[in-house]
Amino acid sequence: MAEQKRVCLTVAYDGTNYHGWQVQNNGITIESELNRCLTELLGEPIQVIGASRTDSGVHALGNIAVFDTTSPMPAEKFSYVLNQRLPEDIRIQRSEEVAGDWHPRRHASRKTYEYRIYRGEFPMPVRRLYTYFTYRPLDVDKMREAAAYLEGEHDFKSFCQVGSQAESTVRTIYSLQMEEQGPELVIRVCGSGFLYNMVRIIAGTLMEVGQGKLRPEDVEKILQAADRSAAGPTAPACGLTLIKYEFL
C-alpha cells in the first residue's frame, strides 16, 4: 500500500450559489463539493480541512484546504484532475504536497480580504454579484480616518456576530486601506485572523462613517464597548472576497 501523504489545495470560487465553505445539512457548500469530487476520484472517503470558513455568498481567490490520501498521484496533478470534475465556479489554482502534520488553521498566517462597494445613481448588473451597491455618497477621507482606529491589536468583540464560538475576540489588523477604483471603493484589510462576520461588520460600520451617521472617532468608542450592538450593520456577503493567505 502506498504511503499516506497530505495535499494542499489553493481554491478559488464564486460563492454566489453556495451555502458558504463549511459542510451544511441545508445546501451545497464549497467543502462538500471538494469532498464529493475527491471521494469519487480516489475511491476513498475524503474530508478536506479548510483554512477559512467563508460565509454563504462570499467569494475567494485563494482559500486553502488540505486532505490526506494514499493515492500515488503526484500532488501537483490534483489541480488538473479536480478542475475537470468540479463545477465551473470552483477552480483549484495550485496543488502541492505538504508535511503530514501541517494544518492550515494552526499555522501563523496573514489573511487579506477585500470588500467592494459600487457607488452610482443606479446599480451595475454585471457587478451585482461581487459588489455592494449604494447610491448614497461616501466621504472616503472620513472612512480612512475611522479605519486607522482599527489597525493594530484590539478586542474586536463589537465587530463579531453574536453567537461566535471564538475562544478569544482579540485580533491584529496589520493594515486597513481604502482604494478608489472608478465607481468602486475597495476596503482592503489584512490581519492575523478574523472573527465571524468581522470584515463585513467593519465594512458596514465604515459605510456609516462615510454617510455621516457616525464620526470617525466613534470607532474607538465602539471598540471599547465590546458590544456587537455598538457597531454598524453587517454588510451583505456579495461584496466580500478572500484575496490571499500568507503563511508565516
N, C-alpha and C positions, 0 to 999 in steps of 0.2 A: 504493500500500500504506500502511495506517495505521502511524503511528509506534509503536514498542515502548514499553510502559510497565511499571512494576513495581507489583504489587498486594500489599498486606499483609493477611493474614487473622489474626483472633483466633479461635482454635479451642478449643472446649470438647468434652471427650469423657469417656465412661466407658470406662476401659481394660481392663475385665474380659475382653472377648472378643478382645483384640488382643495381638500379639507385640511390644508397645512402639510407639514412634514410627517408628523408622528402618526403611526397607525391608529385609526379610529374605527369604531363599530358602525358609524353612520355614513361612511362615504370613502371614496378613493383618496389616498394620500401619496405623496412622493415616496415615502418609505415603503408603503405597501406595493407600489409598482416595481420598485427596485427588488424587493423580496420575491415578488412573483416571477420576474424575469430571471433572476439568478437561480431560483429554485428549479424552474423549468429547464434552464440551460445546463445546470450542473447535476441535476438528479439527486440533490441532497438538500435538506431544509436549510435555507439561508435566512438570517435575520441581520440586517445591517445595523451598525451603530452610527448615528448621525451626530455631527458636531453642534448644529444649531437647529432647534425645533421651531422652524418658522411657522407663523400662523396661516390660517386659511386666506388665500388670495395674495400672499406675499411672494415675491419673486427672488431668484438668486442667480448670480453669475458664477458663484463658486462656493457652494456648501460642500462639506466634507463628510464622507461616510467610509467606514471600514467593515470588512467581513472576513471570516475565516473559511478556508476551503482546502480540500486535499487534491483539487484538480491540478493536473500537470500543466495546464495552460499558462504561459508566461503572463505575469501580472499586467504588463503593458498592452496585451492583446484584448483584455476585457473591455476596454473602452470601445473598440471597433465592433466587437460581437454584440455588446449590450445595445449600442446605438442602432443596430439593425432590428432590435426587438422592442425597444421602449417606444412609448408614444412620442410623437414629434415635438411635443412641448417639454420633454425631458431629454437632455443630452449629457453624456459623460465627456468632460473636457480632458481628463487625464486619468490614467490608472497606473498604479505603481505598487511594488511590494514595500512593506514597512516591517519594523520589528514586531514580533509576535505579541508583545505586551503593550504596543503603542495604542493609546486610547485618545481620540480627538478632544474629549471633554476634560481630560485630566492633564493636558499639556498646556503650558502657558502660551497664550496667543493674543494677537491683536485682531479685532474684528472691525470691518468697515461697512457701514450701511449708508445708503442714500435715500432720502425722502424727497420726491419730486412734486412740485406744485405748478400746475399750469394756470397762468394768470391771463385773463382775457374777458371780453364782453360776453363771449359765448364759448361753450366747450369745443374742443377739437376732437372729433370722433376717433381718429387714429391714435390719439394719446390717452383715451379714456381708461384703458386697462393698466396703464403704467404711471399715471399721474393723478393727483387730486386737483380737481378744478375749483377755482374761486374767481368770482368777478369782483370781489372786494379788494381795494388797493392795499398793498402791504408795505409798510415802512421797513425796508431791509436793514437800514442802518440801526434802527432800534432793535431789530431782531438779532443783529450781530452783537450789540451791546448786552442784550439779555443772555445770549449764548455763552458769553465769557464767564458768567457766574457758574455755569455748569461744568466747565473744564476743571480737571483735577480729580482728587479722590473725595467723594461725598457719600452720605447716606441718601440713596435715591428712592426711599420708601414712598415719597409723594408721587414719583414717576413710575410706580409699579402697580399693575392691576390688582385689585383686591382678590385674595384667594390664591396668590402665588405661593408655591411650596419652597421658595428660596430660603436657605438657612440664614443668609445674611443679605441685607439690601445695600451694602457698601460696594460701590464700583468705582473704577477710574476711567474718566474720559480724557483721552490724550489730546484730541482736537475736535472742535465743533465749528464748522465753517459754513458760510452761505456763498453760493456761486450763482450768479445770474447768467443764464444761457438763453438769450432772447426772451420769449414769453415764459420760460420755465425758470423757477427758483429751486435750486438744489441745496438741500440741507445735508451736509456730509459729516458723519460722526464716526470717530474711531475710538474704540475703548477696549478695556481688558475683558469685558463681558457685559451682557445686558439682561435686565430683568424682563419679566413677562410684560409685553406691550410698551416697554420703556422708550424705545425710539419713537413710536407713534404718539405717545403722550408728550414727549419733548416737542415733537413737530406741532402737535395741537396747541401746546402752551405758547410756543414761539409765534404761531399764527395769531393767537390772541394779543400778543405784544404788538405784532405788525399791524393789527387792526385798531390798536389804541385801547383795547379793553383792559389790558394790563400794562403797567410800566416796566421797563427793563429791570429796575431794582426790585420789583416784586418777586422775581425769580429766586432771589436769595432767600426771601421770606418763605417761599413755597418749599424750598429745600429744608429749611429749618423746621417747618411744620411737621414733616414726616407723616403726612396725611394725604392720601390719594385725592380727597375732595378739594384740597387746596390748589391743585394743578388744573390745567386746561383739559379740554376733551381729548379723547383718543382719536387721532386722525385715521381715516379709512386705510385699509390694508393695501389697496391698489397702488398707492404712491411709493411703497417701500420695497427696496431691493437690497439683499445681502450682496455686497460687492466682492469682498475677499476675506480670506483668513490668512494671517501671517503667524506661523508657529515660531516661537522664540527659543 
